[in-house]
Structures are given as C-alpha cells and as structure tokens.
Amino acid sequence: MRIVHTAQADCEVRIFRDLHELSAFAAMRFAELAVTCVEEQGRFAACLSGGSTPRETFALLAEEPHRSSVPWESVHIFWGDERCVPLKHPDNHFTMTSGLFLEHVGIPASNVHRMRGEAAEPRAAAAEYQAMLEAFFSLSRGGVPRFDHIFLGLGEDGHTASLYPGTPGLEEKSALVVAQYVPQREQFRLTVTLPVLCNGADVVFLAAGETKSHALRSVLQKYDHEQDVPARKVRPVDGRLSWFVDEAASAELTIQGTTLA
C-alpha cells in the first residue's frame, strides 16, 4: 500500500496492489471505527454503497476477526442509494449486502435501515427514508444526519451513490433523499443527496479496475477542459475524506510526494 498526494486532491489517497488488498484494508477501517464509536458514543451508524467493488469488503466483515471483534448489536446500517427493483432482484443493494454480510454477523434486524426500492411509488419511498433519517438522528427542521462512516463507489462516468451527471438530485440542497429517473440506466433510483454525503465524519471512496482510471483522474485532478463530475462534489465540511484505490484505477494519476506505508 502507498499513501500518496496527487496534484489537486485535498484528501488522503491510498493505493493498493489489487482489489483484495484494498478490501481487506476497507474492512479493517470499518471494524476499527465501529469499535471506537461504540465505545465513545454507544452506537455506530454506517452508510453503505452498492455495486461490485465493495462486495469483497462486505464478505470480509462477515469473517474473523471482524465477525467477533465488532459489537454488531450497536451497529446501525443504512444505504446511500438503492435501485428501484424487486427486493429479491440480484441488483438490489440490500439483498446483495444481506447475503454477503448482514445475515452472518448477528446484527439485529431493527438496526438495518433499508431503502424500499421495490415500492410502487419511488418518491414516497424517498420521503419515507428521509423521515426515518430525521427520526433516527433526532434532526430538527433543516438538519442533516451525520454518519460515522460512509462507503461510496465511483462510476466510470464519475457518478457516486445514484447522483449521475446531469440528474436533478445533484442540485438538491434541502431534501436528504430523492427519487429520480436516471436516463443513463433507464431506471428510477433512490439516493441520498450531497448535503448528507458532505456531512459524514469519515467518507471513503472505493475504486478498482482500469475502467475507473479516467473517472478517478477527473475527480482528483481537475483539468479545465473536463466537465465537472458528481463524485468531485463530495467534500466533507467537517470530516475525513479518503480514497482507497487499486493500482489499475490509479494508472492515470499524476502522483506527488509518494510515501510507502
């Protein structure tokens, strides 16, 4: 693993040999934060991503030493987005995460807070999830939840969660959760908004594979001729931002001040 500084990034970038090494470190980060937060504040609230990149991280959390070391009874799981598909559909983020992880660690069902992507009316499901966030975090009017830990992915077009280029959710400033049609996927999605992502205490992007290399460069190293990308807009106002990437994804980065770790 290398900890590096890139030309224009104001965050920590860790480059791993491959997805397996990346996943092991991401699982360790989750587990260590969970233990610390439970000891200090009595609970740990984590917001997870879907997609293929975090699959191995989730599977590792269900194995030792994490399965026994994390106080799962005090861990609360949320999602940053969900596809509007049936609950048993393989693309459903909750279903994927449950099979790899949640069903194997003894986390109470009441601690798992999923988005109802299967709902007949996506906008009603978004409003329902916002109300749940407001209740769980005891938010006053206009308040924003503060997750202890947020996992995010990176699409080849620079999207994160289900905030795709050109979609209206990118401009949302007041709603915590929106339902929007994503023309790039010809599908409705539920997604938390940028105010939520930018209020996280510890925000970690996971990116692996050569197909992510251009998007990663576009996020971390802004060039005047490149159009802005959604993932670049995630800048925690009072938290830590990290990128865990593999060698293939980092291929286009201009690296400065490389440090071996």
C-alpha positions in Angstrom: 0.0 0.0 0.0 1.1 3.5 -0.8 -0.2 6.8 0.7 0.1 9.5 -1.9 -0.6 13.1 -2.7 -2.0 14.0 -6.1 -1.7 17.3 -7.8 -5.0 18.8 -6.8 -6.6 16.4 -4.2 -7.3 17.7 -0.7 -7.8 14.2 0.7 -5.9 11.0 1.6 -5.3 8.6 -1.3 -4.2 5.1 -0.6 -3.1 2.9 -3.5 -3.3 -0.9 -3.1 -1.9 -3.6 -5.2 -5.3 -5.1 -6.0 -8.9 -5.3 -5.0 -8.2 -8.0 -2.4 -5.7 -5.8 -0.5 -8.0 -2.8 -0.8 -10.9 -4.7 0.5 -9.0 -6.1 3.5 -8.0 -2.5 4.5 -11.5 -1.2 4.0 -13.0 -3.9 6.2 -10.4 -3.2 8.9 -11.2 0.6 8.7 -14.9 -0.2 9.1 -14.3 -2.5 12.1 -11.9 -0.2 13.9 -14.3 2.8 13.5 -17.2 0.7 14.7 -15.4 -0.4 17.9 -14.2 3.2 18.6 -17.7 4.8 18.0 -19.5 2.3 20.1 -17.0 2.8 23.0 -17.3 6.6 22.8 -20.9 7.2 21.9 -22.8 3.9 22.3 -23.5 3.2 18.6 -22.0 3.2 15.1 -24.0 4.5 12.1 -22.6 3.4 8.7 -23.9 4.2 5.3 -23.1 1.6 2.6 -22.8 1.6 -1.1 -23.9 -1.0 -3.7 -22.2 -2.1 -6.9 -19.5 -4.7 -7.3 -16.4 -3.0 -5.7 -17.5 -3.3 -2.0 -18.6 -7.0 -2.3 -15.3 -8.4 -1.0 -15.2 -5.8 1.8 -18.6 -6.9 2.9 -17.7 -10.6 2.7 -14.6 -10.0 4.8 -16.6 -8.2 7.5 -18.6 -11.5 7.9 -15.3 -13.4 8.6 -12.9 -13.4 11.5 -11.5 -11.4 13.1 -14.2 -8.8 12.3 -17.2 -11.1 12.9 -16.3 -11.4 16.6 -14.5 -8.2 17.3 -17.2 -5.8 16.2 -20.1 -5.1 18.6 -22.7 -5.7 16.0 -25.6 -5.2 18.4 -24.7 -1.5 18.5 -24.1 -1.1 14.7 -26.7 0.5 12.5 -26.6 0.0 8.8 -28.0 2.5 6.2 -27.6 2.8 2.4 -26.6 5.7 0.2 -28.8 4.6 -2.7 -31.0 1.8 -4.0 -32.2 0.7 -7.3 -35.9 0.6 -7.8 -36.1 -3.2 -8.4 -37.9 -6.0 -6.6 -36.4 -7.0 -3.3 -35.2 -10.4 -4.5 -33.7 -8.9 -7.7 -29.9 -9.5 -7.8 -29.3 -5.8 -8.4 -31.0 -4.8 -5.1 -28.3 -3.4 -2.9 -29.9 -4.6 0.4 -30.3 -8.1 -0.9 -26.7 -8.2 -2.1 -25.3 -6.9 1.2 -27.5 -9.1 3.3 -26.3 -12.3 1.6 -22.6 -11.4 1.8 -22.6 -9.8 5.2 -25.6 -8.9 7.4 -27.0 -12.4 7.6 -23.7 -13.7 9.1 -22.9 -11.3 11.8 -25.9 -11.3 14.1 -26.8 -7.7 13.6 -30.3 -7.0 15.0 -32.9 -6.7 12.2 -34.1 -3.4 13.9 -30.6 -2.0 13.2 -30.8 -2.5 9.5 -32.4 0.5 7.8 -33.0 -0.2 4.1 -34.5 1.9 1.3 -37.7 0.4 -0.1 -36.6 0.3 -3.7 -39.4 -2.1 -4.5 -42.1 0.4 -3.6 -44.7 1.2 -6.2 -44.0 4.9 -5.8 -40.3 5.8 -5.6 -41.0 9.4 -4.4 -43.0 8.1 -1.5 -40.2 5.7 -0.6 -37.7 8.6 -0.7 -39.9 10.6 1.7 -40.2 7.6 3.9 -36.4 7.2 4.1 -35.9 10.9 4.8 -38.4 10.7 7.7 -36.6 7.6 9.1 -33.2 9.5 9.0 -34.8 12.5 10.7 -36.2 10.3 13.5 -33.0 8.2 14.0 -30.7 11.2 14.1 -33.2 13.4 16.1 -32.9 16.1 13.5 -34.5 19.5 13.8 -36.1 21.1 10.8 -33.4 21.5 8.1 -31.0 19.3 9.9 -28.6 16.9 8.2 -27.7 13.4 9.5 -24.0 12.8 10.4 -23.0 9.3 9.6 -19.9 7.9 11.4 -18.8 6.2 8.3 -19.8 6.3 4.6 -18.7 3.9 1.9 -19.0 5.3 -1.7 -18.3 3.9 -5.1 -17.2 5.6 -8.3 -18.8 5.0 -11.7 -17.0 5.2 -15.0 -18.9 8.5 -15.7 -17.9 9.9 -12.3 -21.2 9.3 -10.5 -21.4 8.3 -6.9 -24.4 6.9 -5.0 -27.1 7.4 -7.6 -26.1 11.0 -8.3 -25.4 10.8 -12.1 -24.1 13.6 -14.3 -27.0 15.9 -15.3 -29.6 14.5 -12.9 -31.6 16.9 -10.7 -30.6 15.3 -7.5 -27.1 16.9 -7.8 -28.6 20.3 -7.3 -30.8 19.4 -4.3 -30.0 21.4 -1.2 -32.8 20.8 1.2 -34.1 17.2 0.7 -32.0 14.4 2.3 -33.2 11.7 0.0 -34.6 11.9 -3.6 -36.1 9.6 -6.1 -35.0 10.3 -9.7 -35.1 8.7 -13.1 -31.6 8.0 -14.3 -31.6 8.1 -18.1 -28.1 6.5 -18.2 -29.6 3.4 -16.6 -33.2 3.8 -17.8 -34.3 3.2 -14.2 -35.5 5.0 -11.2 -33.1 5.2 -8.2 -33.4 6.3 -4.6 -30.4 8.3 -3.4 -29.2 10.4 -0.5 -28.1 13.9 -1.6 -24.9 15.8 -1.4 -25.6 17.6 1.9 -25.8 14.1 3.5 -22.6 12.8 1.9 -20.7 16.0 2.7 -21.7 15.8 6.4 -20.1 12.4 7.0 -17.5 12.1 9.7 -15.5 9.5 7.7 -16.1 9.2 4.0 -14.3 6.6 2.0 -14.5 6.1 -1.8 -13.6 2.6 -3.1 -12.4 2.4 -6.7 -10.8 -0.6 -8.5 -10.1 -1.6 -12.1 -8.7 0.1 -15.2 -12.2 1.2 -16.3 -12.3 3.6 -13.3 -8.9 5.3 -14.1 -10.2 8.2 -16.2 -13.0 8.9 -13.8 -10.6 8.8 -10.8 -8.3 11.3 -12.5 -11.2 13.6 -13.3 -12.2 13.6 -9.6 -8.8 14.0 -8.1 -7.1 16.1 -10.7 -9.3 18.8 -12.2 -8.5 19.9 -15.7 -10.1 23.0 -17.3 -11.2 21.1 -20.4 -13.0 18.4 -18.4 -16.6 18.8 -17.3 -17.3 18.6 -13.6 -18.2 15.1 -12.2 -20.5 14.3 -9.3 -18.0 12.5 -7.1 -15.9 15.6 -7.1 -18.7 17.4 -5.2 -18.3 15.2 -2.2 -16.2 17.3 0.2 -16.9 16.7 3.9 -17.4 20.0 5.7 -16.1 18.6 9.0 -14.9 15.1 8.3 -12.2 12.9 6.8 -12.2 12.1 3.1 -10.2 9.1 1.8 -9.8 7.2 -1.5 -8.9 3.6 -1.4 -7.9 2.6 -5.0 -6.0 -0.2 -6.6 -3.0 0.1 -9.0 -5.2 -0.3 -12.1 -7.6 2.5 -11.1 -4.7 4.9 -10.3 -3.0 4.5 -13.6 -3.8 8.0 -14.9 -3.0 9.9 -11.7 -0.1 12.3 -11.5 1.4 11.4 -8.2 3.4 13.7 -5.9 5.1 13.1 -2.6 4.7 9.3 -2.6 5.0 7.7 0.8 5.5 4.0 1.4 3.2 2.6 4.2 
